[in-house]
Amino acid sequence: MLHHIYQPADNALFSIPISREDLAALMGTAKETASRLLSDFRDESLIRTQGSRITILDVQKLAKVSALYD
């Protein structure tokens, strides 16, 4: 959802600073669940995190995997 709203005009990697609390609120889940999902996505090389900044490395694959959690 955030990528769709704030996606870059060019093919640059999408990166956004967002706290785990804010991300969890957007997802409608607990902060711990959001952190666990981010960790899973990071382990699968779908995203990169640095502090509160999340960078999407593979948009299509992330969208496909994320649909499993709906």
SESEKE-800409 format. One record per residue (C-alpha): residue number from 1; residue in three letters; x, y, z. Coordinates in nm, 2 decimals. Example, Ala and Ser with C-alpha at 12.3 -4.5 7.8 and 13.67 -1.06 7.14 Angstrom:
2
<node num="1" residuo="ALA" px="1.23" py="-0.45" pz="0.78"/>
<node num="2" residuo="SER" px="1.37" py="-0.11" pz="0.71"/>
***
This chain:
70
<node num="1" residuo="MET" px="0.00" py="0.00" pz="0.00"/>
<node num="2" residuo="LEU" px="0.28" py="0.25" pz="0.09"/>
<node num="3" residuo="HIS" px="0.47" py="0.16" pz="-0.22"/>
<node num="4" residuo="HIS" px="0.16" py="0.22" pz="-0.43"/>
<node num="5" residuo="ILE" px="0.10" py="0.56" pz="-0.27"/>
<node num="6" residuo="TYR" px="0.46" py="0.69" pz="-0.25"/>
<node num="7" residuo="GLN" px="0.63" py="0.49" pz="-0.53"/>
<node num="8" residuo="PRO" px="0.92" py="0.67" pz="-0.70"/>
<node num="9" residuo="ALA" px="0.86" py="0.81" pz="-1.05"/>
<node num="10" residuo="ASP" px="1.17" py="0.63" pz="-1.18"/>
<node num="11" residuo="ASN" px="1.28" py="0.27" pz="-1.12"/>
<node num="12" residuo="ALA" px="1.47" py="0.36" pz="-0.80"/>
<node num="13" residuo="LEU" px="1.43" py="0.14" pz="-0.50"/>
<node num="14" residuo="PHE" px="1.14" py="0.24" pz="-0.28"/>
<node num="15" residuo="SER" px="1.25" py="0.34" pz="0.07"/>
<node num="16" residuo="ILE" px="1.05" py="0.49" pz="0.35"/>
<node num="17" residuo="PRO" px="1.12" py="0.57" pz="0.71"/>
<node num="18" residuo="ILE" px="0.84" py="0.43" pz="0.93"/>
<node num="19" residuo="SER" px="0.84" py="0.32" pz="1.29"/>
<node num="20" residuo="ARG" px="0.75" py="-0.04" pz="1.38"/>
<node num="21" residuo="GLU" px="0.45" py="0.10" pz="1.58"/>
<node num="22" residuo="ASP" px="0.32" py="0.30" pz="1.28"/>
<node num="23" residuo="LEU" px="0.37" py="0.01" pz="1.05"/>
<node num="24" residuo="ALA" px="0.18" py="-0.22" pz="1.29"/>
<node num="25" residuo="ALA" px="-0.10" py="0.03" pz="1.32"/>
<node num="26" residuo="LEU" px="-0.13" py="0.04" pz="0.94"/>
<node num="27" residuo="MET" px="-0.14" py="-0.34" pz="0.93"/>
<node num="28" residuo="GLY" px="-0.38" py="-0.37" pz="1.21"/>
<node num="29" residuo="THR" px="-0.15" py="-0.59" pz="1.41"/>
<node num="30" residuo="ALA" px="0.08" py="-0.59" pz="1.71"/>
<node num="31" residuo="LYS" px="0.43" py="-0.43" pz="1.69"/>
<node num="32" residuo="GLU" px="0.58" py="-0.77" pz="1.75"/>
<node num="33" residuo="THR" px="0.40" py="-0.93" pz="1.46"/>
<node num="34" residuo="ALA" px="0.50" py="-0.65" pz="1.23"/>
<node num="35" residuo="SER" px="0.87" py="-0.68" pz="1.34"/>
<node num="36" residuo="ARG" px="0.85" py="-1.06" pz="1.29"/>
<node num="37" residuo="LEU" px="0.71" py="-1.02" pz="0.93"/>
<node num="38" residuo="LEU" px="0.98" py="-0.76" pz="0.85"/>
<node num="39" residuo="SER" px="1.24" py="-1.01" pz="0.98"/>
<node num="40" residuo="ASP" px="1.10" py="-1.28" pz="0.76"/>
<node num="41" residuo="PHE" px="1.09" py="-1.05" pz="0.45"/>
<node num="42" residuo="ARG" px="1.45" py="-0.94" pz="0.53"/>
<node num="43" residuo="ASP" px="1.56" py="-1.31" pz="0.55"/>
<node num="44" residuo="GLU" px="1.40" py="-1.37" pz="0.21"/>
<node num="45" residuo="SER" px="1.59" py="-1.07" pz="0.07"/>
<node num="46" residuo="LEU" px="1.27" py="-0.89" pz="-0.02"/>
<node num="47" residuo="ILE" px="1.35" py="-0.58" pz="0.19"/>
<node num="48" residuo="ARG" px="1.64" py="-0.42" pz="0.36"/>
<node num="49" residuo="THR" px="1.61" py="-0.23" pz="0.69"/>
<node num="50" residuo="GLN" px="1.83" py="0.03" pz="0.85"/>
<node num="51" residuo="GLY" px="1.69" py="0.17" pz="1.17"/>
<node num="52" residuo="SER" px="1.33" py="0.27" pz="1.09"/>
<node num="53" residuo="ARG" px="1.40" py="0.29" pz="0.71"/>
<node num="54" residuo="ILE" px="1.26" py="0.01" pz="0.51"/>
<node num="55" residuo="THR" px="1.38" py="-0.04" pz="0.15"/>
<node num="56" residuo="ILE" px="1.19" py="-0.28" pz="-0.08"/>
<node num="57" residuo="LEU" px="1.43" py="-0.48" pz="-0.29"/>
<node num="58" residuo="ASP" px="1.18" py="-0.69" pz="-0.49"/>
<node num="59" residuo="VAL" px="0.83" py="-0.53" pz="-0.52"/>
<node num="60" residuo="GLN" px="0.66" py="-0.81" pz="-0.72"/>
<node num="61" residuo="LYS" px="0.78" py="-1.09" pz="-0.50"/>
<node num="62" residuo="LEU" px="0.70" py="-0.90" pz="-0.18"/>
<node num="63" residuo="ALA" px="0.35" py="-0.83" pz="-0.31"/>
<node num="64" residuo="LYS" px="0.30" py="-1.20" pz="-0.39"/>
<node num="65" residuo="VAL" px="0.43" py="-1.32" pz="-0.05"/>
<node num="66" residuo="SER" px="0.24" py="-1.04" pz="0.14"/>
<node num="67" residuo="ALA" px="-0.09" py="-1.17" pz="-0.02"/>
<node num="68" residuo="LEU" px="-0.04" py="-1.49" pz="0.18"/>
<node num="69" residuo="TYR" px="-0.07" py="-1.29" pz="0.50"/>
<node num="70" residuo="ASP" px="-0.41" py="-1.13" pz="0.41"/>
***
